[in-house]
Amino acid sequence: MADYNPLIKELQDGIRANTESIDQIQADLLAQLRRSEIA
């Protein structure tokens, strides 16, 4: 299965990048919530 269709690989790479940015956004939101609770 190493012979991926290039389009499928491109989609997977895009999904991976989106997942990473979603994780980053969630982390930023959590940090903001914690700061506002302290304030």
MIFIGU-166748 format. One record per residue: residue number from 1; residue in one letter; chain; x, y, z of N, C-alpha, C in turn. Coordinates in pm, 1 decimal, always signed. Layout:
// MIFIGU-166748
+-----+----+----+----------+----------+----------+----------+----------+----------+----------+----------+----------+
|   i | aa | ch |      nc1 |      nc2 |      nc3 |     cac1 |     cac2 |     cac3 |      cc1 |      cc2 |      cc3 |
+-----+----+----+----------+----------+----------+----------+----------+----------+----------+----------+----------+
| NUM |  A |  A |        X |        Y |        Z |        X |        Y |        Z |        X |        Y |        Z |
...
+-----+----+----+----------+----------+----------+----------+----------+----------+----------+----------+----------+
END
This chain:
// MIFIGU-166748
+-----+----+----+----------+----------+----------+----------+----------+----------+----------+----------+----------+
|   i | aa | ch |      nc1 |      nc2 |      nc3 |     cac1 |     cac2 |     cac3 |      cc1 |      cc2 |      cc3 |
+-----+----+----+----------+----------+----------+----------+----------+----------+----------+----------+----------+
|   1 |  M |  A |    +84.4 |   -120.6 |     +0.0 |     +0.0 |     +0.0 |     +0.0 |    +87.9 |   +125.5 |     +0.0 |
|   2 |  A |  A |   +219.3 |   +104.5 |    -18.7 |   +311.9 |   +217.8 |    -20.0 |   +294.5 |   +302.5 |   -145.6 |
|   3 |  D |  A |   +233.5 |   +244.0 |   -249.1 |   +215.7 |   +315.1 |   -376.3 |    +88.2 |   +399.1 |   -372.7 |
|   4 |  Y |  A |    +89.8 |   +502.1 |   -288.8 |    -27.3 |   +587.9 |   -273.4 |    -58.4 |   +666.0 |   -399.4 |
|   5 |  N |  A |   -185.8 |   +684.1 |   -422.5 |   -231.3 |   +778.5 |   -523.3 |   -189.3 |   +917.3 |   -472.2 |
|   6 |  P |  A |   -119.4 |   +995.7 |   -554.2 |    -70.1 |  +1127.7 |   -509.1 |   -181.3 |  +1217.3 |   -454.5 |
|   7 |  L |  A |   -299.7 |  +1208.7 |   -512.7 |   -410.8 |  +1291.6 |   -466.2 |   -450.9 |  +1253.1 |   -324.4 |
|   8 |  I |  A |   -455.8 |  +1123.5 |   -298.0 |   -490.4 |  +1076.1 |   -163.5 |   -386.0 |  +1123.4 |    -63.2 |
|   9 |  K |  A |   -258.3 |  +1114.0 |   -102.2 |   -152.0 |  +1157.4 |    -11.3 |   -164.8 |  +1306.9 |    +17.2 |
|  10 |  E |  A |   -197.8 |  +1384.2 |    -86.1 |   -212.1 |  +1528.1 |    -68.9 |   -327.2 |  +1558.7 |    +27.4 |
|  11 |  L |  A |   -436.9 |  +1486.8 |    +12.8 |   -551.4 |  +1505.9 |   +102.8 |   -513.4 |  +1472.1 |   +246.2 |
|  12 |  Q |  A |   -442.4 |  +1361.3 |   +264.7 |   -401.5 |  +1321.3 |   +399.2 |   -310.0 |  +1425.8 |   +461.5 |
|  13 |  D |  A |   -218.2 |  +1480.0 |   +381.8 |   -127.7 |  +1583.3 |   +433.2 |   -207.4 |  +1706.6 |   +474.8 |
|  14 |  G |  A |   -307.6 |  +1743.5 |   +394.4 |   -390.8 |  +1859.2 |   +426.6 |   -470.2 |  +1837.0 |   +554.4 |
|  15 |  I |  A |   -525.1 |  +1717.2 |   +569.1 |   -601.5 |  +1684.5 |   +689.7 |   -511.0 |  +1690.1 |   +812.2 |
|  16 |  R |  A |   -390.2 |  +1638.5 |   +797.1 |   -294.7 |  +1638.6 |   +908.3 |   -262.3 |  +1783.0 |   +948.3 |
|  17 |  A |  A |   -239.0 |  +1869.2 |   +850.3 |   -207.0 |  +2009.2 |   +878.4 |   -325.1 |  +2077.1 |   +947.9 |
|  18 |  N |  A |   -448.0 |  +2048.8 |   +901.5 |   -566.6 |  +2107.5 |   +963.7 |   -581.1 |  +2061.3 |  +1107.7 |
|  19 |  T |  A |   -556.4 |  +1933.9 |  +1130.6 |   -567.2 |  +1878.8 |  +1265.9 |   -467.7 |  +1946.6 |  +1358.7 |
|  20 |  E |  A |   -346.0 |  +1969.6 |  +1308.5 |   -244.2 |  +2035.2 |  +1391.0 |   -286.4 |  +2177.7 |  +1424.8 |
|  21 |  S |  A |   -343.7 |  +2250.6 |  +1327.0 |   -382.7 |  +2387.9 |  +1356.3 |   -503.5 |  +2392.0 |  +1449.3 |
|  22 |  I |  A |   -593.6 |  +2292.9 |  +1438.7 |   -706.8 |  +2285.7 |  +1532.0 |   -655.3 |  +2261.6 |  +1673.6 |
|  23 |  D |  A |   -558.4 |  +2171.4 |  +1687.5 |   -499.4 |  +2144.7 |  +1819.1 |   -438.3 |  +2272.7 |  +1876.5 |
|  24 |  Q |  A |   -371.9 |  +2350.1 |  +1790.6 |   -307.6 |  +2473.7 |  +1835.5 |   -412.3 |  +2574.7 |  +1881.0 |
|  25 |  I |  A |   -521.2 |  +2586.7 |  +1804.5 |   -628.6 |  +2680.0 |  +1840.3 |   -690.4 |  +2640.3 |  +1974.4 |
|  26 |  Q |  A |   -715.3 |  +2510.7 |  +1992.9 |   -773.0 |  +2464.0 |  +2119.2 |   -680.0 |  +2495.8 |  +2235.7 |
|  27 |  A |  A |   -550.5 |  +2475.2 |  +2216.5 |   -453.7 |  +2503.8 |  +2322.4 |   -454.0 |  +2652.7 |  +2355.2 |
|  28 |  D |  A |   -461.3 |  +2737.7 |  +2251.6 |   -464.0 |  +2882.4 |  +2273.4 |   -589.4 |  +2922.9 |  +2350.7 |
|  29 |  L |  A |   -704.3 |  +2864.7 |  +2312.9 |   -829.5 |  +2897.4 |  +2381.2 |   -824.5 |  +2855.0 |  +2528.0 |
|  30 |  L |  A |   -770.6 |  +2736.0 |  +2553.1 |   -759.2 |  +2689.5 |  +2691.7 |   -670.5 |  +2783.2 |  +2772.9 |
|  31 |  A |  A |   -561.1 |  +2826.2 |  +2713.6 |   -469.7 |  +2917.1 |  +2783.0 |   -540.7 |  +3049.0 |  +2814.5 |
|  32 |  Q |  A |   -619.3 |  +3099.9 |  +2720.8 |   -692.6 |  +3224.6 |  +2743.3 |   -795.3 |  +3207.8 |  +2854.7 |
|  33 |  L |  A |   -865.3 |  +3094.4 |  +2854.2 |   -964.2 |  +3067.9 |  +2959.5 |   -897.4 |  +3065.1 |  +3096.2 |
|  34 |  R |  A |   -783.1 |  +2998.5 |  +3105.1 |   -713.6 |  +2988.9 |  +3233.3 |   -669.4 |  +3127.7 |  +3280.7 |
|  35 |  R |  A |   -621.4 |  +3209.7 |  +3186.6 |   -578.6 |  +3345.1 |  +3223.7 |   -697.3 |  +3426.7 |  +3273.1 |
|  36 |  S |  A |   -812.6 |  +3412.8 |  +3207.6 |   -928.0 |  +3493.4 |  +3247.4 |   -985.1 |  +3446.2 |  +3381.1 |
|  37 |  E |  A |   -968.3 |  +3317.8 |  +3414.4 |  -1014.1 |  +3268.7 |  +3544.2 |   -927.1 |  +3325.4 |  +3656.0 |
|  38 |  I |  A |   -797.6 |  +3338.8 |  +3628.5 |   -703.9 |  +3392.0 |  +3727.8 |   -730.2 |  +3541.1 |  +3749.1 |
|  39 |  A |  A |   -756.4 |  +3612.3 |  +3640.6 |   -774.4 |  +3757.9 |  +3645.6 |   -894.6 |  +3797.0 |  +3732.2 |
+-----+----+----+----------+----------+----------+----------+----------+----------+----------+----------+----------+
END
